[in-house]
Amino acid sequence: MFKQILVGFDGSESSRKALKVALEIAQAFQGEVTLIAVVRPPEFAELEGEIEGALEEEKSPLAQAFSWAHSAAKEQGVTLHVHRRVGHPAEVLVRYAEEAHSDLIVLGRRGLTAVQRWMLGSVSERVLRYAHCPVMVVH
């Protein structure tokens, strides 16, 4: 049922909870987990070097989180694939899920207030709205 599970991951506590849940589901269904960290490009990034610079900045903080993710997957006996992408998180997650034929998307909840959600939008709300497959938001 859930053989290909996609997890939006930024290293935060909520994304780690989401990964733990995804690993449990993958273990139960003998599936695989793909973890994607999406880096937003800098405003007005005109040169490819600027975008690459943004990716490089994100590698350091995420390196430890990725290491933790690989350890957690190994403990559960689940195959884990890790990717970094540049773009808007919701758009990247929805597009990747379609292209990879994901069966489930698992996201952590950041806990924005109602005003913040209204002004900024919520990644999980956008993914829920546009995803082709079930979406689980872990609190």
SVG drawing of the C-alpha trace seen along z (x, -y; Angstrom):
<svg xmlns="http://www.w3.org/2000/svg" viewBox="-7 -40 36 46">
<polyline fill="none" stroke="black" stroke-width="0.4" points="0.0,0.0 2.6,-2.6 5.7,-1.4 7.1,-4.8 7.0,-7.4 8.2,-10.9 9.1,-13.1 9.6,-16.8 12.6,-17.4 14.4,-20.5 16.1,-19.0 13.6,-20.5 12.0,-18.5 8.7,-18.4 10.4,-17.0 12.2,-14.4 8.9,-13.3 7.5,-13.0 10.5,-10.9 10.1,-8.6 6.4,-8.0 7.3,-7.5 10.0,-4.9 7.5,-3.0 5.0,-2.9 7.7,-1.9 8.8,0.9 5.2,2.1 4.6,2.1 8.2,3.1 8.5,-0.2 11.2,-2.8 11.5,-6.4 12.7,-9.4 13.6,-12.4 13.8,-15.8 15.2,-19.0 14.1,-22.0 16.2,-25.2 14.5,-28.4 16.6,-30.4 17.7,-33.8 15.4,-36.7 16.4,-38.0 19.0,-35.3 20.3,-36.0 23.3,-33.9 23.6,-30.2 26.4,-30.8 24.1,-32.5 21.7,-29.5 24.6,-27.1 25.7,-29.3 22.3,-29.0 22.6,-25.2 26.1,-25.2 24.9,-27.3 22.2,-24.7 24.5,-21.7 26.2,-22.4 23.1,-22.6 21.5,-19.7 24.6,-17.4 24.0,-16.5 20.3,-16.0 20.9,-13.8 23.3,-11.7 20.6,-11.3 18.1,-10.3 20.4,-7.6 20.9,-6.2 17.2,-6.2 16.4,-4.4 19.2,-1.9 17.7,-1.1 14.3,-0.4 15.8,1.6 14.3,-0.8 16.0,-2.0 16.4,-5.8 17.1,-8.1 18.1,-11.7 17.8,-14.6 18.3,-18.4 16.3,-20.6 16.1,-24.4 12.6,-26.0 9.4,-26.5 9.0,-23.6 5.3,-22.8 5.9,-22.9 9.0,-20.8 7.4,-18.2 4.2,-17.9 6.2,-17.7 8.7,-15.1 5.8,-13.0 4.2,-12.8 7.4,-12.1 8.5,-9.4 5.0,-7.9 5.0,-8.3 2.2,-6.6 2.3,-8.9 3.7,-12.3 4.6,-12.8 5.2,-16.3 5.9,-17.8 3.7,-20.7 5.6,-23.9 2.8,-25.3 2.2,-28.7 -0.5,-30.9 -3.6,-31.5 -2.3,-35.0 1.0,-33.6 -0.7,-30.9 -3.0,-33.5 -0.1,-35.8 2.6,-33.3 0.7,-30.3 1.5,-26.8 3.6,-24.3 1.5,-21.4 -1.7,-23.2 -0.4,-23.6 0.8,-20.1 -2.6,-18.8 -4.3,-20.9 -2.3,-19.8 -0.8,-16.3 -1.9,-13.4 -1.5,-11.0 -2.5,-10.9 -0.7,-13.4 0.0,-12.9 0.8,-15.8 2.5,-14.8 2.0,-17.0"/>
</svg>
